Amino acid sequence: MIPWLDVNTPFPDVSEALTTDAPGLLAAGADLSPQRLLAAYQRGIFPWFSEGQPILWWSTDPRMVLRTADFKISDSLRKTLKKIARDGERWEVRFDSAFEQVMRACAAPRRDGPGTWISEDIIAGYSGLHDQGFAHSSELWLDGELVGGAYGVSIGTMFYGESMFARVTDGSKVALAYLVHFLRQHGVQLIDCQQETGHLASLGARPIPRKDFIAHLQNSIVMPQIRDWCPIAPF
């Protein structure tokens, strides 16, 4: 059994997460306020649940992470990045100019599925984090239209990736490439990817033991916040 949290209940230790049935599931309940979300991320916990379920809190072991030094830029992505750099009149990469719009694009139904778990409550909670300077978006624009993006949570020199979307080829990868390069320039060594997927592995991510992830997190979240979010070309 996992504990049920009310709005005042602290999180249990991540070592109490389930190891069978639903590996990594730690607790249920509470709310999605910015304060609760910050408390979760500071402990290596994240929310993930489907429509109709209670709020579920997870701390997976192993944990999928992307070391910023290991991010893989394929030949095709490199060509796309150079094309964007050459044609600055049509293409633009921005940070934080349309955070909620990026979230809603990530939540939109996909061609190969019904959509993501990003509900209105999730959007409200993370938008609150954005207003407080803890959540950020990387955005690709073409002729003034948002065509790709990614968003996540930043605490100290720790970044937690949440979701990406693309409306043009490589749109999400371009947004991620700029984000990774920016984070690397600001001392961020590790991006939390939460779930292990083949797509993330193709970009250079790999699983590490939760204890190693928590140790890195604890050293990173006490560092000063990154303040000036401005895209840097990744080449």
N, C-alpha and C positions, 0 to 999 in steps of 0.2 A: 504494500500500500504506500501511496505517496501522501504527504501532508497537504491539507487544504489551507490556503492562505487567505486571511482577510486583509483589509487595506493597511492594517497596523502590524501584521505578522512579518517578522524578518525571514529572509530566505534561510533554509537549512544549508549546511555545508555541502559542497558539491560532491564530496565523497559518499553522500547518501543517495546519489542518483541510482536509478535502477540499472542492473547489469543484464537482466533478462526481460523477455516480453517486449518492453519498450526501452531498450538500452539508452541511457542518458536522461531519461525523464526524471525530473527532480521534484516538482511540485505543481499544484494547480491553484487557480483562483487569483485573488488580489486584483490589481487594476493595471492600466497601461499609462499611468501618469508619467510625465518626464522624470519625476523623482524615483519612482519604482523602476523605470527602465535604466536610469543611471546606476541605481543600486545593483541591478542585475548585471550589467556589463562590467562593473567594477569587480565582480566576483566570478566572471567567466560564465555567466548564465544568459540565455536568450529566450525570448518567447517564440513559440511556433505552434500553430493550431489551425484547424480547419473551421469553416463556417458551421455554427451549431454546437461546437465544442466549447468547454470552458477555456479560459486562458491556461495554456500549458507552458511550463518553464523547463528548459533543458540545459544540461551540461554534458556534452558528449565526450566519450573516451574510446578511441583517440579523437583528436580535434584536427580538422582540416585547416591548414594555414598556408598562406602564400608569403614566402620571404621576398621582400621587395627586390633583393638582389638576384632572385631566381626567376623573375617574371620573364616569360618567353614572348618575344615579338617575332612572329613568323614573317617569312619573306613577303607574303601577300599583305599582311598588316603594315609592314614597313613601307610598302609601296603606297598604301592608302594614306598613311601618315604624311608621307612626302607630298602626295597630291593635295592634301588639305593645307599643308604649309605653303605650297605654291599658289593656291587659289584662295587667298585670304578674303577676297571680296564675297565669295559665296559661302565659304565654310568658316565656322568659328567654334572654338571650345571655350566654355565658360564654367565657372564654379558658382554655385549658390544663387543663380539668377532665377531659377524656377524649381525650387526644391519640391514643393507639393505636386507640381506638374510631373516631375520625374517619378515620384511615388505612384501617382495615378497611372502613368504609362506602364510602370512595372506591374501594377495590379490588373491591367487590362487583359481580357481573354487572349490566349495564344492560339495560333492556328492548330497546334497539336494538343491542345488541352483546354480545360474550362477557365483557367486563370489562376492567380496566385492566392495566397491566404491574406493578402494585404487588405484588411477591412477598413471601414471608416474610423473605427477606434484606433487601429494601428496608425493610420495616417495622422490622426489628431495627436497621438502620443509622440510620434517622431517629429511632427511639425513643431511641437512644443520644445523638443530637444534642439531642433534647428534654430528656433528663436533664441534659445539660451546659448548658442554657439557650440553645441556638442554633436550636431548632425549636419552632414554636408552632401552636396550633389555635384557630380561632374557631368557636364552636358555637351552634346554635339549638336550644333545648329547648322542647317543648310538653307540658304535663302530666307533666313529669319524663322525657320520652322524647326522645332525640336525633333531630332531624328535618332537620338541615341543618348543613353545616360546610365549612371550608376549612382547609388547613394549608400551611406553608412554612417557609423557613429565614431567620433574621434574623442579620446580621453587621453591627455598627455601625449605620449608618443605611441599610443596604441590605437589602431584603426580596426573597426569591425565592419566588414563588408556585408551588405544586406541583400541588394538585388540589382539587376541590370535589365535594360531593354534595348532593342534595336528596331528601327523602321527602315534602315538602309543597311546594306552589307557592311559588316564590321563596325556598325554604329556603337554597340556596347563596348567592343574591344578598344576602340579609339578613346572613348571616355575613360575606360579603365587604364589604358596606357598613360594618359596624361595624369590621372590620379596617382598611379603607382610612382611615376617619376617625381611628382610633386612631393609625395610622402617620403620617398627616399632622400630627397634633398633636405627634408626637415627632420631627419633622424629616425624615421619610422622603419623598423626592421621587419616587422611582422604584420600581416593583415589576416584577421580571423575570417575564415570562410565557412565555419560551422559544419556544413555537411559535405561529405566526400562524394564527388561526382567526377565522371570522366572528363567533362568539359573543363572543370577547374584544374584537374591534373594536367590537361593539355596546355594550360597557361603557366604551369610551373608549381602549382600547389601540391602539398603532400600532407599526410596525417602525421601528427606527433602525439606522444602521450599527454594526457590531460595535465598531469603534474608539471610537465615542462612548460605547457602553455600557461598555466596559472602562475608559475614562477616568473615567466617573462612578463606577463600582464602586471603582476604586482610591482615590478621594477619600472614599468612603463607609465602606469597611470598616475604616478606621483610627479612626473616630469611636467614642465610648464606646457600650457595649452598652445597649439599652433594658432596664431592670430590672423595672419595675412594670407587668405586663401586666394591665390591667383595662379592660373594655369601656366605650366612651363613645358615647352615642346620637348618630347621624350627622345631627342636625338641631337 
